[in-house]
Amino acid sequence: MTVSALYDCAEVRTFLLDHLEGRIPLRQRLLFRLHLLLCPPCRRYLARYRAEAAHWQALGRAAEPPPPELVELTLKYLSTRIGPPPPPRDDSS
């Protein structure tokens, strides 16, 4: 990000993830924060971005693998509809 990013919302938004993860230098981080102070639309964008990230992280933590019985029944159903899976390929030759 360059000094011009202070006035460029599109460029500020491209560096949003880097900013949140602390991967931009201090000077650029200060410019980023100054832009946010001066730009209500970017502040709202950042708030929505953080809310979406938290939502998806919560979903990722809550996700559990399906029960083995469900996997087995699904594979069994699919094999009756589309046939058994092909045998594994032998790539050694």
Rosetta constraint file for C-alpha pairs under 8 A:
AtomPair CA 1 CA 5 HARMONIC 6.13 0.50
AtomPair CA 1 CA 11 HARMONIC 7.35 0.50
AtomPair CA 1 CA 12 HARMONIC 7.70 0.50
AtomPair CA 1 CA 15 HARMONIC 7.28 0.50
AtomPair CA 1 CA 28 HARMONIC 6.53 0.50
AtomPair CA 2 CA 6 HARMONIC 7.81 0.50
AtomPair CA 2 CA 28 HARMONIC 7.16 0.50
AtomPair CA 3 CA 28 HARMONIC 7.63 0.50
AtomPair CA 3 CA 31 HARMONIC 7.21 0.50
AtomPair CA 4 CA 8 HARMONIC 6.61 0.50
AtomPair CA 5 CA 9 HARMONIC 7.16 0.50
AtomPair CA 5 CA 11 HARMONIC 5.71 0.50
AtomPair CA 5 CA 12 HARMONIC 5.91 0.50
AtomPair CA 5 CA 31 HARMONIC 7.79 0.50
AtomPair CA 5 CA 32 HARMONIC 7.67 0.50
AtomPair CA 6 CA 12 HARMONIC 7.46 0.50
AtomPair CA 6 CA 31 HARMONIC 5.89 0.50
AtomPair CA 6 CA 32 HARMONIC 6.56 0.50
AtomPair CA 6 CA 34 HARMONIC 7.32 0.50
AtomPair CA 6 CA 35 HARMONIC 5.27 0.50
AtomPair CA 7 CA 35 HARMONIC 6.96 0.50
AtomPair CA 8 CA 12 HARMONIC 6.29 0.50
AtomPair CA 9 CA 13 HARMONIC 6.14 0.50
AtomPair CA 9 CA 42 HARMONIC 6.80 0.50
AtomPair CA 10 CA 14 HARMONIC 6.45 0.50
AtomPair CA 11 CA 15 HARMONIC 6.71 0.50
AtomPair CA 12 CA 16 HARMONIC 6.46 0.50
AtomPair CA 12 CA 32 HARMONIC 6.69 0.50
AtomPair CA 12 CA 35 HARMONIC 7.98 0.50
AtomPair CA 13 CA 42 HARMONIC 7.65 0.50
AtomPair CA 15 CA 19 HARMONIC 6.04 0.50
AtomPair CA 16 CA 20 HARMONIC 6.22 0.50
AtomPair CA 16 CA 46 HARMONIC 7.66 0.50
AtomPair CA 17 CA 21 HARMONIC 6.10 0.50
AtomPair CA 18 CA 22 HARMONIC 6.05 0.50
AtomPair CA 18 CA 23 HARMONIC 4.98 0.50
AtomPair CA 18 CA 24 HARMONIC 6.13 0.50
AtomPair CA 19 CA 23 HARMONIC 6.00 0.50
AtomPair CA 19 CA 24 HARMONIC 5.89 0.50
AtomPair CA 19 CA 29 HARMONIC 6.66 0.50
AtomPair CA 19 CA 32 HARMONIC 7.93 0.50
AtomPair CA 24 CA 28 HARMONIC 6.38 0.50
AtomPair CA 24 CA 29 HARMONIC 6.13 0.50
AtomPair CA 25 CA 29 HARMONIC 6.09 0.50
AtomPair CA 26 CA 30 HARMONIC 6.15 0.50
AtomPair CA 27 CA 31 HARMONIC 6.39 0.50
AtomPair CA 28 CA 32 HARMONIC 6.03 0.50
AtomPair CA 29 CA 33 HARMONIC 6.19 0.50
AtomPair CA 30 CA 34 HARMONIC 6.06 0.50
AtomPair CA 31 CA 35 HARMONIC 6.13 0.50
AtomPair CA 32 CA 36 HARMONIC 6.39 0.50
AtomPair CA 33 CA 37 HARMONIC 6.25 0.50
AtomPair CA 34 CA 38 HARMONIC 6.36 0.50
AtomPair CA 35 CA 39 HARMONIC 5.89 0.50
AtomPair CA 36 CA 40 HARMONIC 6.90 0.50
AtomPair CA 36 CA 42 HARMONIC 5.95 0.50
AtomPair CA 36 CA 43 HARMONIC 5.47 0.50
AtomPair CA 37 CA 43 HARMONIC 7.55 0.50
AtomPair CA 39 CA 43 HARMONIC 6.45 0.50
AtomPair CA 40 CA 44 HARMONIC 6.23 0.50
AtomPair CA 41 CA 45 HARMONIC 6.13 0.50
AtomPair CA 42 CA 46 HARMONIC 6.04 0.50
AtomPair CA 43 CA 47 HARMONIC 6.23 0.50
AtomPair CA 44 CA 48 HARMONIC 6.22 0.50
AtomPair CA 45 CA 49 HARMONIC 6.04 0.50
AtomPair CA 46 CA 50 HARMONIC 6.12 0.50
AtomPair CA 47 CA 51 HARMONIC 6.20 0.50
AtomPair CA 48 CA 52 HARMONIC 6.08 0.50
AtomPair CA 49 CA 53 HARMONIC 6.12 0.50
AtomPair CA 50 CA 54 HARMONIC 6.14 0.50
AtomPair CA 51 CA 55 HARMONIC 6.14 0.50
AtomPair CA 52 CA 56 HARMONIC 6.22 0.50
AtomPair CA 53 CA 57 HARMONIC 6.08 0.50
AtomPair CA 54 CA 58 HARMONIC 6.10 0.50
AtomPair CA 55 CA 59 HARMONIC 6.33 0.50
AtomPair CA 56 CA 60 HARMONIC 6.15 0.50
AtomPair CA 57 CA 61 HARMONIC 6.28 0.50
AtomPair CA 58 CA 62 HARMONIC 6.16 0.50
AtomPair CA 59 CA 63 HARMONIC 6.10 0.50
AtomPair CA 66 CA 70 HARMONIC 6.48 0.50
AtomPair CA 66 CA 71 HARMONIC 6.79 0.50
AtomPair CA 67 CA 71 HARMONIC 6.62 0.50
AtomPair CA 68 CA 72 HARMONIC 6.11 0.50
AtomPair CA 69 CA 73 HARMONIC 6.07 0.50
AtomPair CA 70 CA 74 HARMONIC 5.98 0.50
AtomPair CA 71 CA 75 HARMONIC 6.15 0.50
AtomPair CA 72 CA 76 HARMONIC 6.10 0.50
AtomPair CA 73 CA 77 HARMONIC 6.05 0.50
AtomPair CA 74 CA 78 HARMONIC 6.11 0.50
AtomPair CA 75 CA 79 HARMONIC 6.07 0.50
AtomPair CA 76 CA 80 HARMONIC 6.50 0.50
AtomPair CA 77 CA 81 HARMONIC 6.41 0.50
AtomPair CA 78 CA 82 HARMONIC 5.81 0.50
AtomPair CA 78 CA 83 HARMONIC 7.02 0.50
AtomPair CA 78 CA 84 HARMONIC 7.82 0.50
AtomPair CA 79 CA 83 HARMONIC 4.30 0.50
AtomPair CA 79 CA 84 HARMONIC 4.55 0.50
AtomPair CA 79 CA 85 HARMONIC 7.02 0.50
AtomPair CA 80 CA 84 HARMONIC 7.39 0.50
